[in-house]
Structure formats: structure tokens, C-alpha cells
Amino acid sequence: MEGFHALCSKAGARSIGLLVVIVFLFYGCGSTAGSSGNQSTTPIKIGISVPLSGDFSADGLATKQGYELWADNVNASGGLLGRKITLDFANDGSDTNQVVTDYQKFIATDHVDLVLGPYSTLLTKPASKEAARYGYAMLEGSGGGPSVFTQGLNNVFDASPPIVSQMNGFVQYILSLPASERPTTAAYETEDDPFTQPMIDQAKAQLQAAGIKTVDYQVYSAETTDFTPVAQRIINSNAQLVVLGSMLPDIIAEIKAFRQQHYNPKAIIASAGPDQGSAFTGPIGGANVAEGIFYPNGWDPSINVPATPNVPGAISNAQFVQDFIKQFGGTAQDISADSPEAYSAAQVLQQAVEKVGSLDNSKLIAYLHSGATFYTVQGRVQFDKTGQNTAGIVYVFQWQGGQVKVVYPPAQAVAQPEYPKPAWP
């Protein structure tokens, strides 16, 4: 590459004949990682750091699977700009320092063409900042906490609905109940995590304003491994409504404690964990134990998102579910929402690249900020000036009869919410 730059710099001193040769070689001049067009036949290399160990390992694996399925589908359809895609994964170990190291290596050392985001707000925040140093766009689907979008960056885009509003649908449902049936007290527990705490704090403010008394509020370290004291505080509060800013290990431990001590509030909602299928129901004692537990999310295998004609990679949600099960096994209910979130982020990147006709990250960033609409297995995506998806819909889900069902909003619901929650089996 350095030889081409030298050749370009001496062009003015060459003969007309040599200039013809230089023009022929022009596309080799000035080419840098992440900015080449579609002339090359070499694979497009995309760097992605995911947590395959540590606190987020289950989510990291699901995220990786979502990206892998997308790349396989694109390659089977002829590639991106006519070129095959290769994904370069690194394991950040759920560590904020390692994720920075990973993206620095992807961009500065490996010179990948593009990057996609990691899992979680906690890891996306430093990763997006590192990508911004080099002018790389970062599409992601699982890092939508508010703090990601208050860094003053223009390169990060979340294909999922904004995290801070994740509990709003559930709050609306609770407040739609007759006053005589509403819970009168609530307990709020959350990890000290930029994904979970903002949505819990917003739900708490909304429910308090409606007259539901807060009897316990606790923020515990994201490094917590013994959740017994957290669960015990909730039990001691005897709250009728429990709102949890949890990950998978938290909610498993809390439900075990609730069940053991026969504490059965009118409603339980958890930010994450119940969406993990058998990884959630297995450890707690079976799907019947999950009966009545709510969670919010922007995706479910049952959501009717049709394919959009003439849009690159815009398959239907039903096709995504079918492809996922074929490649990774299991059932539709076993698919973690992390997988379609990753798939959706990659779909948006694909559509932007095809529209721009280039891997130039500066052009991609400009187009992603243009107000264009993108189409994913989660639904439509349109970014505001901060990179948040203003077109996304958050649904409320509940475990009923061994299955997850959409119960709110009414227009998309396939079942009525089960309230109050039945007694533990």
C-alpha cells in the first residue's frame, strides 16, 4: 500500500504514458481499512467483541449467534456488495477494559472494514467511544442505556427501542387496572448497571406519581454474586409489586428465594432473564414455576414482522426463527432476544452499506443520521440525532402455560395479562 502512495505522489512528474498506467492503478491509491468500495473480491472483515465468559456469558453467546446467523444468510445470498463476509470475534470476558482493547486491535492493528457492537450498555459505552476515535460506525442492538448516547458521539446507533422506556408498557398496564385491583406497594431492586437502572428508576417515578407506595428501593453492585440479601429485602418489604433490574443470575436466585419462603406478590417483572427460555426456566424448577412473570422486550418469536420487498436482508421474523432453529437447534421459546437484537443491528448495517455502495465509515455514519428507515426482524428502525431508534416498539411479555405470550399493548397482545400472579407450584 505504501508503494502505491509513493507512486501517486510522483504522478505529476511522469510522462503521459506512465500517467495512463497510474490512472489504471488509481483504485489502489489512498485505500484504507473500512473505506474500500465494492471493487475488491476479498472478504469484508467485521470485528465484534462479545462476552463469552464472565457475568454476561449467556447473553454474549446469544449475541454471537445472532451475528453468525446474519453473516451466514448474507453470504448465502451473494454477500455484501458482492463480497463474502467474515466475522472476527473476540471475547471481552464481560470486562470494560478488555472490550476497549479488543476494538482497538480490530481497528488499529487488524484494520477490519467494519465493526458491530458488543452486548450490554456497560460494554457498549467504552467500545463505541473507542470506535469513534477511529471514525468507525458502531451498530448495536443490546447497548441502549441512556449513558451510551450522552457521550457526545455521532457514531453509535442502537437498532432496538430505547432502554429507558422499556418498563413503560408495563406501567401503563398496571395503571389501567381498576383502583381497587392495583397493587398499593412496590419494591424496586436493580443492579448498578446502565442498562437496568434507568428503566427501573423511570418506572419507579411513574408508579409513585400514580400513588403506588415505594416500600423498598435497592441498587446493588453489578459484581454481586450472592443475591440472597437482595431477595430477602424484597421479601421483608412484603411489596405487592416487584420490579427488578436483573440479569439472568439475579432473577434465578430471587425466584428461588421467593418460592422457598412462599412470598408471592401480585406481579413480578424483570428487565432481563425471563426472556432466556430454558436457560431461565430450567434453573428455577421448570416453566410452571415461571407462570405469571412479566418482562419487557422489543422482540418475540410470535411477533408478526413481515419481510420487506426490495430491501437487502429484510427477512420476516418467522423466517429468522426458522433459520435460527435450523442452525442452532432448540425451540422458538429458547431463542434469547439478544440474538435478534444482534441480527437487527447487522441488518441495519447491511442496508446502509448497500445504499451507500461503500464501506466508507464516514459515509455510513452520515447516512445513518439521514432519517432513513431500516427494516429488521424487530420491526422498523429510524434514528434520532443521538443514534436511538425512535420507531421501535416495546412489548410486555408474560409466561403463561409454559410459553411466553405478548400481553401488552392490546393491539399486539395474543393473550390477556395474568393478574394477580398465581401461587408458586
N, C-alpha and C positions, 0 to 999 in steps of 0.2 A: 504493500500500500504506500509506504514512504517513497518507493521508486516512482510510482505514478504521480505523487505530488511534486516531486522534483521535475519530472517530465513536463507537468502542467506549467510550472513556474518559468520554464525556459521557452515556452511556445512562441513568444514574440520574436525570438532571435532565430528561429528556424526558417528554412525555405518553405515555399508554398507546398511542395511535395510532402515535406515532413508534417506540415500542418494538417494535411488530409489524414495522415496516419493518426495524429493526435486527436482529431475530431472523432475518428473511428474508435479510439480508446477513451473517449470523454467520460463514459459512464463509470470508469474506474477511478476518476479523479474526485477527491473530496468525499468519497463514500465513507460513512461512519456507522458503527453499530446502532441499530434502531432507526436508521433513516433510509435504508435502501428501498427501491421500488420493487416491481414485480418482474424485472428482467432476469434475476438470478433464478437458478433451479435448485440452489442449496436449500435445505430445510430452514424454516423460520424457527428460531430458538426463543423460547419463553421461559423466564426464570420465575420460580414460585417457591417461597418458603412456607412450610406448614408445620404445625406442632405434632410430630409423630411420637413424642414422649412428653412426660410432664402432665400438668393439670388438664390441658386441652387435647390430650392424645386422641380420644374418641372422636371429637369434633374435627381434629386435624385429618384423621383418616377419611372421614366422610367428605371433607372439603377436597382432599386429594382425589377421591373417586369421582366427584363431580367434574373436576377439571379433566381427568383422564377420559371420561366418557365423552366430553365435548371434543377433545382433540381427536379421539378415535372416529367420531361421527364426521368431523370436518375432513379428516384425511380420507375417509371412505367416500366422500363426496367430491374429491378432487383437490382438497387442500384450500389454503388461504392465499388469495392472489395467484392461484395455480401452483403453490408450493406446499410441500408437506410441513406439518408442524411437529416439533419435538419439544417436550416439556422437561425442563431441568429442575428437579425438586431438591430442596434442602430441608433438613429437619432442624427447626429452631428450638426444639425442646421446651416450648412454651415460655421462652426467655426473651425479654425485651432487648437485651444486649446482643444476643445471638441473631435475632431477626435483622438487626441493622447490619451486622457483619455479613449475613447471607446476601442481602440485596446489594451491598457494596461490592461483594465479589461478583455477583451476577453481572452488574453493570460495568464496573471499572476494570475487572480482570477478565471475565468471560465474554464481555461485550455481547450480551444477549440482545436480540432485536426488540423484545417487549418484556414486560413483567405483568404478573397478576398478583392480587393481594393475598395476604395470609388469612388465618382465622382469628377472629376476635378484635374488638376495639383496642384492647390492650396492646396487641402486636401490630395492628394496622397503623396506629398513630405514629410510632417511630419509623416504621417501614415506609410509609408514604412520605415522610419528611426526607428520608434518605433518597428515595426515588426522585423527589423534587430537586435535590442538589444536582442531579444529572439531567433534568428536564424530561424524565420519563413519566408517561401517564400510568396511573395505577387504578385499574378497575378492580373492585372487590364486592363481595356480597354479604360478608359476615362481620364487618367492622364499622357499623353505622352509629356508634356513640357520638354524642354532640361534640366531645373534645377533639375528635378527628377533624371536624370542619371549622374549628376556631383557631387553627394554626396559621391562617393566612396563606394557605397553599392553593394552587389552582389546578393541581394535577391529580387529585384523588376523587373518585366517583363511586358511589355506593348504589348497586343495582337493586337493593332491597328497600322496603319502606323505612323511613327514619326511626331509629331505635327509641327515641324519647317518647314517641306516641304509641308504642307497642301495646300498652295496657289500656289505651283509651276506649277501645271497643268493649272490653270487659267492664270498665267503669260505667259506660253508657248502659250496658245490660243491667248491672246492679241497681243503678238509679232508675231504671224503667220499671222495677218491681214496685208493687203497691207498698206504701209506707209501712203497713202492718207486717209485711213479709221481709223487708230489707234487714240485713244484719245491722246491729246497732253499734258493734265494736269491731275493731280491726287491729291486727298485728302485722307489722312490716319488718322483714328481715332481708338484708341484701349483702352480698359480697361487696367489698370496697373495689369495685370494678367499673370502668367507664361504660361498659355495656349494660350492666344490670341496674346500677344505682339511679341513673337519670330517669328511667321509666318507672321505678318504684317511687321515687320522690314525686314525680308528676301525679301518679295515681293517688298517693297519699294526700297531696294537696287537693285534688278534685273530690275525693271521698270525704275528707274533713270539711270542706266547704259545703258539702251536702248534709252535714250533720252526723256522719258516722265517726264515732269517737275513737281516737288512737289510744290503745292500751299498751302497746309496746312498739318500739322502733329501735332496730339494732343494725349497725353496719360493722361487719367483721372482716378481718383480713382475708385477702384473696389467697393467702398461703395457708389458711386454716385447713387442717386435716381431720380434726376431731369436732364433729358437728353436734355432739351430744348437748353441750351447754347452750348452743343456739336453739336447738329443738326444745330444750327444757324451758327456756324463757318463754317461748310461744305457748307451750302447754300451760305454764303457770299463769299466763295472761288470761286464759280461757276465752280468747277472742272468738267471735262468731265468724269472722272473715280473716283468712290468712293470705297475705300477698308476699310472695317470695322472689327475691332477685337471686336465683340459683343457677348453678350449672348441674351437670348430671350427678356428681358425687354428693353434693349438698342435699338435693331433693330425695335421693335414695335414702340417705341416713335419716333425714327428717321424717319421712313417711314411716320408716321402720319404728322410730321412736313414738310417733303419734299413735300408730296402731298398737304398739306394745302397751301403752298407757291408756288406751281407749279414749283418746282425745279426738273428737270428730266434729270439727267446725261445720258451719253451714256451707261454706265454699272455700276451696283452696285453688289458687292459681300460681303457677311457677313460670318464670321467664324462660327457662331452658331446662331440658331434662326429659319431661314427658313426651317431647317430640322425637325421642330416640328409639321408639319402637321396643323391640325385645331387649335392647340394652338397658332400657328403663324398667320394663315390666318384669323381666327375669329376676333381678336382684331384690325387688320389693315383694316377691312372692306370687307373681302372676298377673295377668291382665285384669282379673276380677278385683284385685286389690287397687288397681288404678281407677276403678269406677268413680266417675263424678269429678275427676281432677281436670281443671282447665289449664290451658296455656295459649299464649298469643303467637301468631306466626303469619308470614306472608305467603306460605305455600302449604299445600296438602295434595296427596295423590288424587283426591277426588275433585279438585277444583277444575272447572271446565275452562281451560285456556286453549283455544284452537290454534292451529298453525296459521301463520300469516303468509299469504302467497307473495312470491317475488321478493321476499326478504331473506337474506343469507342466514341459514341456520335456524330459522324461526319455526321449530317443530312444535307440535302440540304438547301439552303437559302429559296427556295419555301416552304419547309416543316416548317421551322422556322416561316415564315409569316403566314402560315395556322394555326399552333399551337398557335401563339400569338393572332390572331384574335379570335380563339375559346375560349381562356382563358380570354382575357381582352376586347374583343369587338372592335368596330371601323372598320376602313378600313386599307388597306396596307399603304396608304399615311399618315395615322395618327400615324404610328409607328415611334417613335423617334429613331435616330441612337444610342442613349445611350443604348437602350435595347439590340440590337445585339452586341454592344461593350462589355456589361457585360456578355452576353451569351457566346461570344467568349472567354473571359478571363477564364470563368468557364470550357469551353470545353478543353482548353489547360491544365488546372489543372487536369481535369478528365483523359486526355490521359497520362499525366505524372505519375499520381498515378497508373494507370493501368499498365503502362510499368515498373515502379519501383517495383510494387507489395507491396507498403508500404506507410504509411502516414508519414514516417520519413522526416522531412523538409530538413535536410542536404542532403539526397539522392535526393530529388526533385530538390533542387537548383542545384546540380551537373548535373543532367540530363537535366534540362532546359538550362544549359550552354554548353551542349554537341554538339550543332549544329543540333540537331534533328529537323525534320519538323513536324509541327502540322497542323491540318485541322479544320477550323472553318467556320461559316456561312458568315464571311467576306472574306474568302479565306485562303491561306497558311500563316503560321506563322513560322518564324525562327529567333532566337535571336542572336544579336551580343554580344560582351563581356560586353556591358553596360546594356543589357536587352531590347534593342529596336528591333522592328520587321523589319528586312531588306527585307522581302518578300512581305510586304503589298503594295497594290496599292491604290493611292488616285484618286478619280474620281471628275469631276466637274459636278454639277447638276444645273438645271435651272427650275424655274416654267414656264410652258407653257400650256396654255389652261386649267388651273385649276388642272394640275398634275405636279409632279416632274419628270423630264426626265434627263437621263445621256447624256451629250453633249460633253464630252471630257474625255479621249483621243479618237480619231476617231475609234480605234479598238473596243472599248466598247460602243460607242455612239449609242443611239437609235433615236436621233434627231439632227439636226443642231442647233448650238447656235443661239439664237435670239439676233441679234445685228444690229443697236443700240436698246436700250430698248424702247418699245413703250411708248407713253404718259400715264400718270395716268388716269384711267377711272373716 
